[in-house]
Amino acid sequence: MPQQSEPTRGQLNQRILSVMIFTFFCYLSVGLPLAVLPGFVHHQLGYSPFIAGLIISLQYFSTLISRPQSGRLADHFGPKKVVMLGMVLCGLSGAMTVIAALSASHPMSSLLLLALGRICLGIGESFSSTGATLWGMNLVGSVHTARVISWNGVATYFAMAVGAPFGVMLNQWFGISGFAGLITLMGVIGFLIARHKASITISLTAPRLPFRQVLGLVSPYGMGLALGTLGFGVIATFITLYFSSRGWQGAAMTLSLYSLGFVLSRFLFSHMITRFGGLAVSLGCLITEAIGLSMLWHAESVLWADIGALLTGAGFSLVFPALGVEAVRRVSEQSKGSALGTYSAFLDLALGLTGPVAGLLMNHSGIRSIYLAAAVMVCLGALLVGTLLVKSRRRLIESGQ
């Protein structure tokens, strides 16, 4: 019987991209309301900025809580069904937002509909992205896990980058119903595409690991991810205020340079994860990120801040896929979805905590201090990953490999 040839890089990417469209739809749905909903809640419904922020945060917390469950469901029912459910929930969030906009004359009803929509979107995000990533891993095999996670990250950040300004544009043209209607439409289209795609079934006979055991295996890598995520959090949330406090212009360009560093690093260096291993790559990335954050903290000109943001983006870019490969490798095939969902929850937790903790630090020590603190935390992440790398190599030596 002739041996089946290995798929080419183009064929692998084509298979992965065929399911990454669900991640793109999901995170475009997340990005579209971000710059519009707070103003709607505050100015049109008449609620305080705190309530407006709480409505936005509901999505993050529902994502965090549902991440582990999304992985377990993907392991049990298969990623296709989880993606379909995620698309339905994303579409429902858009429909509820449309109804909330039409009910603006009844502020409390409108606010409750927005809150329900944000909760649906958060759960839909965790189901869609976790399911799509596991689906991609099943399509190309576990040896290409790093490639799948890298493409998933590109789809995520590209969708978020275009989502916010596009949402503002749609809001100017059509009001809240403009972007909310698009979210509903993407949910319907995503569901139909997923429904007509062939599901990949992997025969598994061994029992799935209990959640507590999965958490124990994944948590060291998740902690490294969480510490590395702080750099992204403080730049995305506070760079505009940072520039304003220094009397500088060009915060948008600095954010663009951060994104450029992130995307270029993903495209140019993601193959290094397979070549050198996730721990070695993530260690180098965290060190690069810490240097970038230190430059931002100590910057005396826009140029140095721009270089710092570029380095931070390039450094953080591969942390998620590099540590994700190691986290998923620690569990058997039947528990990979649970591991992936649990691992991703550490990123959600870090993003959820960055805003309030950095805000408290900023009030106490000034806005520059948050970049120094983030650099220190990322260095702690590098120390953690370095320890894991030493232990891993020691085990290899002891086993004679």
VOGU-3710 file (C-alpha; in Angstrom, 3 decimals, decimal comma):
1> mpqqseptrg> 0,000/0,000/0,000  1,536/3,368/-1,031  2,549/5,646/1,800  0,505/8,840/2,066  2,696/11,888/1,498  2,955/14,589/4,130  0,801/17,654/3,362  2,650/20,742/2,151  2,794/23,932/4,211  0,153/25,465/1,928
11> qlnqrilsvm> -2,172/22,493/2,413  -1,713/22,642/6,179  -2,492/26,359/6,242  -5,552/25,813/4,043  -6,933/23,203/6,451  -6,287/25,417/9,452  -7,775/28,529/7,852  -10,918/26,589/6,934  -11,820/26,505/10,650  -10,094/29,724/11,773
21> iftffcylsv> -12,914/31,617/10,054  -14,991/30,820/13,157  -12,366/32,447/15,376  -12,382/35,488/13,079  -16,190/35,798/13,197  -16,112/35,360/16,967  -13,513/38,044/17,694  -14,910/40,456/15,111  -18,140/40,136/17,121  -16,125/40,947/20,261
31> glplavlpgf> -14,352/43,935/18,688  -17,311/45,635/16,995  -19,107/46,844/20,188  -16,044/47,812/22,241  -15,785/51,472/21,262  -19,551/52,064/20,977  -21,414/50,370/23,837  -19,908/52,406/26,728  -21,089/55,647/25,101  -24,536/54,174/24,434
41> vhhqlgyspf> -24,948/53,061/28,060  -23,655/56,345/29,491  -25,064/58,973/27,126  -28,237/57,391/25,731  -29,384/55,190/28,594  -28,124/57,633/31,254  -26,121/55,241/33,430  -22,782/55,993/35,100  -19,387/55,210/33,526  -19,004/52,457/36,141
51> iagliislqy> -22,149/50,713/34,853  -20,916/51,186/31,268  -17,612/49,541/32,182  -19,419/46,754/34,019  -21,459/45,935/30,897  -18,238/45,551/28,908  -16,599/43,471/31,661  -19,506/41,007/31,801  -18,268/39,483/28,570  -14,731/38,954/29,915
61> fstlisrpqs> -15,936/37,296/33,087  -18,377/35,000/31,280  -15,548/34,002/28,925  -13,271/33,267/31,868  -15,860/31,145/33,674  -16,881/29,170/30,577  -13,388/28,458/29,152  -12,769/25,160/30,996  -16,314/23,972/30,260  -15,891/24,733/26,548
71> grladhfgpk> -12,844/22,475/26,430  -14,577/19,635/28,249  -17,575/19,851/25,913  -15,281/19,858/22,871  -13,580/16,696/24,169  -16,933/15,021/24,806  -19,097/16,092/21,841  -16,436/17,090/19,336  -15,258/20,599/18,347  -17,778/20,963/15,495
81> kvvmlgmvlc> -20,809/20,956/17,798  -19,120/23,327/20,250  -18,279/25,765/17,430  -21,872/25,631/16,187  -23,156/26,412/19,696  -20,619/29,234/19,998  -21,784/30,786/16,724  -25,420/30,594/17,886  -24,532/32,389/21,130  -22,563/35,096/19,288
91> glsgamtvia> -25,511/35,612/16,951  -27,893/35,799/19,924  -25,753/38,521/21,493  -26,144/40,609/18,340  -29,911/40,054/18,258  -30,251/41,071/21,911  -28,205/44,213/21,253  -30,490/45,150/18,353  -33,533/44,762/20,622  -31,754/46,735/23,367
101> alsashpmss> -31,138/49,596/20,926  -34,809/49,587/19,920  -35,774/49,621/23,638  -33,611/52,642/24,532  -36,711/54,518/25,732  -36,887/51,945/28,559  -33,356/52,179/30,009  -33,596/49,325/32,514  -34,962/46,849/29,946  -32,354/47,952/27,430
111> llllalgric> -29,550/47,561/29,977  -30,696/44,060/30,976  -30,821/42,988/27,321  -27,307/44,355/26,784  -26,095/42,461/29,861  -27,624/39,190/28,616  -26,113/39,800/25,201  -22,650/40,378/26,695  -22,911/37,139/28,702  -23,934/35,228/25,554
121> lgigesfsst> -21,041/36,786/23,646  -18,543/35,820/26,354  -19,673/32,194/26,387  -19,867/32,181/22,587  -16,283/33,472/22,449  -14,914/30,676/24,608  -16,896/27,990/22,752  -16,069/29,270/19,262  -12,356/29,935/19,764  -11,602/26,818/21,837
131> gatlwgmnlv> -13,666/24,616/19,518  -12,081/26,073/16,363  -8,558/25,602/17,735  -9,205/21,971/18,716  -10,894/21,376/15,345  -7,786/22,686/13,597  -5,539/20,471/15,735  -7,652/17,441/14,784  -7,436/18,381/11,097  -3,640/18,592/10,909
141> gsvhtarvis> -2,469/16,447/13,844  -0,876/17,285/17,174  2,586/17,717/15,593  1,298/20,976/14,086  -0,290/22,301/17,295  1,979/25,380/17,304  0,909/26,287/13,771  -2,784/25,974/14,661  -2,472/28,111/17,810  -0,398/30,708/15,921
151> wngvatyfam> -2,981/31,064/13,143  -5,718/31,228/15,760  -3,900/34,157/17,374  -3,506/35,957/14,045  -7,252/35,573/13,386  -8,028/36,807/16,908  -5,908/39,951/16,905  -6,644/40,875/13,286  -10,390/40,646/13,980  -10,052/42,716/17,162
161> avgapfgvml> -7,906/45,309/15,361  -10,425/45,905/12,578  -13,503/45,355/14,754  -13,410/48,479/16,924  -12,998/51,096/14,154  -15,447/49,231/11,896  -17,975/49,179/14,736  -17,644/52,964/15,137  -18,178/53,395/11,388  -21,285/51,195/11,338
171> nqwfgisgfa> -22,645/53,010/14,386  -22,228/56,379/12,629  -24,064/55,096/9,539  -26,791/52,895/11,011  -26,715/53,325/14,792  -26,303/50,462/17,278  -28,350/48,175/15,034  -25,675/48,430/12,331  -22,865/46,535/14,064  -25,282/44,430/16,144
181> glitlmgvig> -27,024/43,270/12,965  -23,652/42,288/11,491  -22,876/40,238/14,628  -26,213/38,431/14,225  -25,510/37,786/10,534  -22,024/36,408/11,253  -23,500/34,079/13,868  -25,964/32,686/11,316  -23,355/32,350/8,544  -20,808/30,799/10,918
191> fliarhkasi> -23,368/28,263/12,144  -24,287/27,265/8,572  -20,634/26,935/7,501  -19,827/24,797/10,552  -22,920/22,667/10,045  -21,916/21,742/6,481  -18,267/20,996/7,306  -17,233/17,420/7,915  -16,507/16,683/11,556  -13,257/14,985/12,528
201> tisltaprlp> -13,690/12,066/14,892  -10,729/10,688/16,831  -11,207/7,246/18,341  -10,298/7,372/22,002  -10,550/4,558/24,481  -8,738/5,916/27,533  -10,806/7,859/30,103  -10,628/11,655/30,163  -8,638/13,267/32,932  -10,623/14,970/35,725
211> frqvlglvsp> -10,559/18,762/35,632  -8,461/19,065/38,810  -5,716/16,948/37,271  -5,829/18,913/34,006  -5,573/22,169/35,967  -2,554/20,876/37,886  -0,758/19,882/34,679  -1,568/23,072/32,786  -1,289/25,728/35,525  2,525/26,280/35,415
221> ygmglalgtl> 2,273/27,146/31,714  -0,911/29,137/32,292  0,831/31,209/34,969  3,645/31,981/32,528  1,037/33,054/29,979  -0,814/35,206/32,525  2,370/37,045/33,536  3,295/37,591/29,893  -0,196/38,895/29,071  0,215/41,840/31,458
231> gfgviatfit> 2,392/43,649/28,909  -0,370/43,503/26,320  -2,933/44,598/28,903  -1,146/47,746/30,065  -0,361/48,869/26,512  -3,836/48,235/25,086  -5,602/49,835/28,047  -3,364/52,712/29,144  -1,073/53,790/26,282  -3,378/56,672/25,315
241> lyfssrgwqg> -3,433/57,985/28,883  0,338/57,476/29,110  0,977/59,612/26,032  -1,459/62,257/27,260  0,303/62,449/30,640  3,635/63,028/28,872  2,194/65,622/26,488  2,947/63,415/23,476  1,016/62,788/20,269  0,818/59,543/18,311
251> aamtlslysl> -0,546/56,939/20,721  -2,468/55,338/17,835  0,778/54,853/15,906  2,369/53,258/18,968  -0,528/50,810/19,187  -0,128/50,079/15,482  3,583/49,375/15,982  2,729/47,011/18,830  0,352/45,161/16,495  2,949/45,168/13,707
261> gfvlsrflfs> 5,546/43,582/15,998  2,995/40,992/17,097  1,920/39,978/13,574  5,429/39,992/12,062  6,751/37,823/14,876  3,909/35,330/14,367  4,574/35,086/10,640  8,382/35,042/10,765  9,225/33,005/13,849  6,354/30,632/14,697
271> hmitrfggla> 8,288/27,715/13,113  10,888/28,080/15,884  8,460/26,556/18,384  8,627/23,220/16,566  12,383/23,548/16,065  13,537/24,637/19,524  10,587/23,759/21,770  7,930/25,918/23,372  9,773/26,596/26,624  12,960/27,886/24,991
281> vslgclitea> 11,024/30,100/22,580  8,716/31,505/25,263  11,718/32,285/27,493  13,301/34,378/24,733  9,962/36,029/24,006  9,324/37,000/27,635  12,799/38,523/27,921  12,158/40,537/24,738  8,791/41,676/26,080  10,332/42,760/29,400
291> iglsmlwhae> 12,957/44,822/27,550  10,207/46,513/25,527  8,184/47,355/28,642  11,292/48,712/30,373  11,895/50,985/27,395  8,318/52,236/27,629  8,738/52,926/31,344  12,011/54,814/30,821  11,126/56,447/27,475  12,009/60,111/27,180
301> svlwadigal> 10,688/60,487/23,640  7,978/59,080/21,403  10,619/57,227/19,368  11,786/55,187/22,369  8,178/54,492/23,354  7,472/53,289/19,800  10,493/50,966/19,859  9,418/49,666/23,271  5,889/48,934/22,024  7,250/47,189/18,920
311> ltgagfslvf> 9,505/44,960/21,048  6,682/44,241/23,507  4,376/43,136/20,691  7,075/41,008/19,063  7,894/39,399/22,413  4,353/38,645/23,514  3,373/37,309/20,079  4,693/33,772/20,516  4,134/33,370/24,266  0,606/31,987/23,855
321> palgveavrr> 1,380/29,355/21,172  4,777/28,421/22,645  3,500/27,721/26,156  0,228/26,370/24,734  2,114/23,632/22,880  3,785/22,588/26,134  0,521/22,728/28,112  -1,434/20,627/25,617  1,443/18,142/25,316  1,118/17,294/29,007
331> vseqskgsal> -2,296/15,654/28,579  -3,583/12,736/26,517  -5,539/13,185/23,281  -8,923/12,786/24,958  -8,247/15,746/27,291  -6,644/18,233/24,883  -9,768/20,356/24,589  -10,049/20,646/28,361  -6,356/21,547/28,587  -6,681/24,182/25,879
341> gtysafldla> -9,736/25,769/27,485  -8,126/25,789/30,937  -4,881/27,234/29,579  -6,729/30,011/27,709  -8,580/30,944/30,903  -5,300/32,222/32,366  -5,140/34,816/29,566  -8,732/35,890/30,272  -7,959/36,144/33,991  -4,878/38,297/33,368
351> lgltgpvagl> -6,771/40,669/31,069  -9,631/40,911/33,543  -7,298/41,847/36,420  -4,954/44,169/34,499  -7,333/47,135/34,308  -8,342/47,504/37,964  -4,941/46,523/39,446  -2,994/48,810/37,092  -5,515/51,569/37,765  -4,916/51,329/41,527
361> lmnhsgirsi> -1,139/51,352/41,006  -1,425/54,334/38,660  -3,380/56,319/41,263  -0,759/55,542/43,895  2,534/55,806/41,964  1,791/57,498/38,656  1,099/56,083/35,220  4,735/55,323/34,329  4,910/52,866/37,214  2,512/50,436/35,545
371> ylaaavmvcl> 5,014/49,740/32,767  7,804/49,096/35,272  5,495/46,809/37,270  4,488/44,957/34,088  8,152/44,514/33,154  8,871/43,038/36,605  5,913/40,646/36,298  7,039/39,537/32,843  10,532/38,910/34,266  8,921/36,699/36,913
381> gallvgtllv> 7,210/34,860/34,068  10,595/34,397/32,377  12,015/33,057/35,657  9,122/30,575/35,919  9,574/29,411/32,315  13,347/29,180/32,784  12,786/26,917/35,784  10,435/24,712/33,758  13,005/24,567/30,947  15,807/23,484/33,299
391> ksrrrliesg> 13,592/20,782/34,821  12,548/19,574/31,373  16,139/19,267/30,162  17,166/17,565/33,373  14,446/14,960/32,857  15,666/14,372/29,306  19,248/13,844/30,522  18,102/11,462/33,250  16,050/9,476/30,778  19,059/9,216/28,459
401> q> 17,440/11,037/25,502
//
